[in-house]
Amino acid sequence: GSFLLGLSVLPFFYNVWKTAKYGRKVDADDPWGYGRSLEWATSCPPPRHNFARLPRIRSESPAFDLHHPEITALEEATR
Protein backbone atom coordinates (compact mmCIF):
# COMPACT_ATOMS: atom_id res chain seq x y z
CA GLY A 1 0.00 0.00 0.00
CA SER A 2 2.67 2.52 0.93
CA PHE A 3 4.72 1.62 -2.16
CA LEU A 4 1.73 2.40 -4.38
CA LEU A 5 1.16 5.66 -2.51
CA GLY A 6 4.82 6.60 -3.02
CA LEU A 7 4.57 5.86 -6.75
CA SER A 8 1.46 8.00 -7.07
CA VAL A 9 3.43 11.06 -5.89
CA LEU A 10 6.02 10.73 -8.69
CA PRO A 11 3.85 12.35 -11.41
CA PHE A 12 3.34 15.33 -9.11
CA PHE A 13 7.07 15.80 -8.58
CA TYR A 14 7.69 15.39 -12.32
CA ASN A 15 5.12 18.10 -13.04
CA VAL A 16 6.70 20.46 -10.49
CA TRP A 17 10.17 19.88 -11.96
CA LYS A 18 9.02 20.30 -15.58
CA THR A 19 7.07 23.48 -14.78
CA ALA A 20 9.97 25.00 -12.84
CA LYS A 21 12.46 24.22 -15.60
CA TYR A 22 10.43 24.81 -18.79
CA GLY A 23 7.33 26.76 -17.73
CA ARG A 24 6.67 30.30 -18.91
CA LYS A 25 7.14 33.09 -16.40
CA VAL A 26 3.99 35.00 -15.52
CA ASP A 27 4.31 38.71 -16.27
CA ALA A 28 0.73 39.82 -15.57
CA ASP A 29 -0.67 40.60 -12.14
CA ASP A 30 -3.83 38.63 -12.89
CA PRO A 31 -2.75 35.96 -15.39
CA TRP A 32 -6.23 34.47 -15.74
CA GLY A 33 -8.00 37.81 -16.16
CA TYR A 34 -10.93 37.05 -13.89
CA GLY A 35 -9.65 37.29 -10.33
CA ARG A 36 -12.57 38.10 -8.07
CA SER A 37 -11.02 39.34 -4.81
CA LEU A 38 -8.89 42.38 -4.01
CA GLU A 39 -5.69 40.31 -4.00
CA TRP A 40 -5.90 40.32 -7.81
CA ALA A 41 -6.32 44.11 -8.00
CA THR A 42 -2.78 44.90 -6.82
CA SER A 43 0.62 44.19 -8.32
CA CYS A 44 2.47 40.94 -7.81
CA PRO A 45 4.33 40.81 -5.48
CA PRO A 46 2.30 43.39 -3.60
CA PRO A 47 4.06 46.47 -2.24
CA ARG A 48 4.19 47.09 1.50
CA HIS A 49 1.09 49.32 1.44
CA ASN A 50 -0.67 48.01 -1.64
CA PHE A 51 -3.62 50.43 -1.51
CA ALA A 52 -3.07 54.17 -0.88
CA ARG A 53 -6.61 54.31 0.45
CA LEU A 54 -9.11 51.60 1.13
CA PRO A 55 -11.07 50.88 -2.06
CA ARG A 56 -14.85 51.12 -1.97
CA ILE A 57 -16.39 47.68 -2.17
CA ARG A 58 -19.66 47.60 -4.12
CA SER A 59 -19.99 43.90 -4.85
CA GLU A 60 -18.76 40.49 -3.77
CA SER A 61 -16.14 40.45 -6.57
CA PRO A 62 -14.51 43.91 -6.75
CA ALA A 63 -11.44 42.92 -8.80
CA PHE A 64 -13.63 41.32 -11.46
CA ASP A 65 -15.71 44.51 -11.61
CA LEU A 66 -12.53 46.55 -12.02
CA HIS A 67 -11.24 44.45 -14.93
CA HIS A 68 -14.60 43.97 -16.68
CA PRO A 69 -16.67 47.18 -16.33
CA GLU A 70 -18.86 46.23 -19.31
CA ILE A 71 -20.21 43.19 -17.49
CA THR A 72 -20.78 45.20 -14.32
CA ALA A 73 -22.69 47.86 -16.28
CA LEU A 74 -24.80 45.18 -17.96
CA GLU A 75 -25.65 43.58 -14.61
CA GLU A 76 -26.59 46.94 -13.08
CA ALA A 77 -28.80 47.77 -16.09
CA THR A 78 -30.79 44.55 -15.68
CA ARG A 79 -31.54 45.13 -11.97
CNS distance restraints for C-alpha pairs under 8 A (distance, minus, plus):
assign (resid   1 and name CA) (resid   5 and name CA) 6.30 0.50 0.50
assign (resid   2 and name CA) (resid   6 and name CA) 6.08 0.50 0.50
assign (resid   3 and name CA) (resid   7 and name CA) 6.25 0.50 0.50
assign (resid   4 and name CA) (resid   8 and name CA) 6.21 0.50 0.50
assign (resid   5 and name CA) (resid   9 and name CA) 6.76 0.50 0.50
assign (resid   6 and name CA) (resid  10 and name CA) 7.11 0.50 0.50
assign (resid   8 and name CA) (resid  12 and name CA) 7.84 0.50 0.50
assign (resid   9 and name CA) (resid  13 and name CA) 6.55 0.50 0.50
assign (resid  10 and name CA) (resid  14 and name CA) 6.14 0.50 0.50
assign (resid  11 and name CA) (resid  15 and name CA) 6.11 0.50 0.50
assign (resid  12 and name CA) (resid  16 and name CA) 6.28 0.50 0.50
assign (resid  13 and name CA) (resid  17 and name CA) 6.14 0.50 0.50
assign (resid  14 and name CA) (resid  18 and name CA) 6.04 0.50 0.50
assign (resid  15 and name CA) (resid  19 and name CA) 5.98 0.50 0.50
assign (resid  16 and name CA) (resid  20 and name CA) 6.07 0.50 0.50
assign (resid  17 and name CA) (resid  21 and name CA) 6.11 0.50 0.50
assign (resid  18 and name CA) (resid  22 and name CA) 5.71 0.50 0.50
assign (resid  18 and name CA) (resid  23 and name CA) 7.01 0.50 0.50
assign (resid  19 and name CA) (resid  23 and name CA) 4.42 0.50 0.50
assign (resid  19 and name CA) (resid  24 and name CA) 7.98 0.50 0.50
assign (resid  26 and name CA) (resid  31 and name CA) 6.81 0.50 0.50
assign (resid  27 and name CA) (resid  31 and name CA) 7.63 0.50 0.50
assign (resid  29 and name CA) (resid  40 and name CA) 6.80 0.50 0.50
assign (resid  29 and name CA) (resid  41 and name CA) 7.84 0.50 0.50
assign (resid  29 and name CA) (resid  42 and name CA) 7.16 0.50 0.50
assign (resid  29 and name CA) (resid  43 and name CA) 5.40 0.50 0.50
assign (resid  29 and name CA) (resid  44 and name CA) 5.36 0.50 0.50
assign (resid  30 and name CA) (resid  34 and name CA) 7.34 0.50 0.50
assign (resid  30 and name CA) (resid  35 and name CA) 6.50 0.50 0.50
assign (resid  30 and name CA) (resid  40 and name CA) 5.74 0.50 0.50
assign (resid  30 and name CA) (resid  41 and name CA) 7.76 0.50 0.50
assign (resid  33 and name CA) (resid  67 and name CA) 7.49 0.50 0.50
assign (resid  34 and name CA) (resid  63 and name CA) 7.79 0.50 0.50
assign (resid  34 and name CA) (resid  64 and name CA) 5.60 0.50 0.50
assign (resid  34 and name CA) (resid  67 and name CA) 7.48 0.50 0.50
assign (resid  35 and name CA) (resid  40 and name CA) 5.45 0.50 0.50
assign (resid  35 and name CA) (resid  41 and name CA) 7.95 0.50 0.50
assign (resid  35 and name CA) (resid  63 and name CA) 6.10 0.50 0.50
assign (resid  35 and name CA) (resid  64 and name CA) 5.77 0.50 0.50
assign (resid  36 and name CA) (resid  40 and name CA) 7.04 0.50 0.50
assign (resid  36 and name CA) (resid  60 and name CA) 7.90 0.50 0.50
assign (resid  36 and name CA) (resid  61 and name CA) 4.53 0.50 0.50
assign (resid  36 and name CA) (resid  62 and name CA) 6.26 0.50 0.50
assign (resid  36 and name CA) (resid  63 and name CA) 5.00 0.50 0.50
assign (resid  36 and name CA) (resid  64 and name CA) 4.79 0.50 0.50
assign (resid  36 and name CA) (resid  65 and name CA) 7.96 0.50 0.50
assign (resid  37 and name CA) (resid  41 and name CA) 7.42 0.50 0.50
assign (resid  37 and name CA) (resid  60 and name CA) 7.89 0.50 0.50
assign (resid  37 and name CA) (resid  61 and name CA) 5.53 0.50 0.50
assign (resid  37 and name CA) (resid  62 and name CA) 6.07 0.50 0.50
assign (resid  37 and name CA) (resid  63 and name CA) 5.38 0.50 0.50
assign (resid  37 and name CA) (resid  64 and name CA) 7.41 0.50 0.50
assign (resid  38 and name CA) (resid  42 and name CA) 7.17 0.50 0.50
assign (resid  38 and name CA) (resid  61 and name CA) 7.93 0.50 0.50
assign (resid  38 and name CA) (resid  62 and name CA) 6.43 0.50 0.50
assign (resid  38 and name CA) (resid  63 and name CA) 5.45 0.50 0.50
assign (resid  39 and name CA) (resid  63 and name CA) 7.93 0.50 0.50
assign (resid  40 and name CA) (resid  63 and name CA) 6.20 0.50 0.50
assign (resid  41 and name CA) (resid  63 and name CA) 5.32 0.50 0.50
assign (resid  41 and name CA) (resid  66 and name CA) 7.79 0.50 0.50
assign (resid  42 and name CA) (resid  46 and name CA) 6.21 0.50 0.50
assign (resid  42 and name CA) (resid  50 and name CA) 6.40 0.50 0.50
assign (resid  42 and name CA) (resid  51 and name CA) 7.71 0.50 0.50
assign (resid  43 and name CA) (resid  47 and name CA) 7.35 0.50 0.50
assign (resid  43 and name CA) (resid  50 and name CA) 7.80 0.50 0.50
assign (resid  46 and name CA) (resid  50 and name CA) 5.83 0.50 0.50
assign (resid  51 and name CA) (resid  55 and name CA) 7.49 0.50 0.50
assign (resid  57 and name CA) (resid  62 and name CA) 6.23 0.50 0.50
assign (resid  58 and name CA) (resid  62 and name CA) 6.86 0.50 0.50
assign (resid  61 and name CA) (resid  65 and name CA) 6.48 0.50 0.50
assign (resid  62 and name CA) (resid  66 and name CA) 6.23 0.50 0.50
assign (resid  63 and name CA) (resid  67 and name CA) 6.32 0.50 0.50
assign (resid  64 and name CA) (resid  68 and name CA) 5.93 0.50 0.50
assign (resid  65 and name CA) (resid  69 and name CA) 5.51 0.50 0.50
assign (resid  65 and name CA) (resid  71 and name CA) 7.53 0.50 0.50
assign (resid  65 and name CA) (resid  72 and name CA) 5.80 0.50 0.50
assign (resid  68 and name CA) (resid  72 and name CA) 6.73 0.50 0.50
assign (resid  69 and name CA) (resid  73 and name CA) 6.06 0.50 0.50
assign (resid  70 and name CA) (resid  74 and name CA) 6.18 0.50 0.50
assign (resid  71 and name CA) (resid  75 and name CA) 6.16 0.50 0.50
assign (resid  72 and name CA) (resid  76 and name CA) 6.19 0.50 0.50
assign (resid  73 and name CA) (resid  77 and name CA) 6.11 0.50 0.50
assign (resid  74 and name CA) (resid  78 and name CA) 6.44 0.50 0.50
assign (resid  75 and name CA) (resid  79 and name CA) 6.64 0.50 0.50
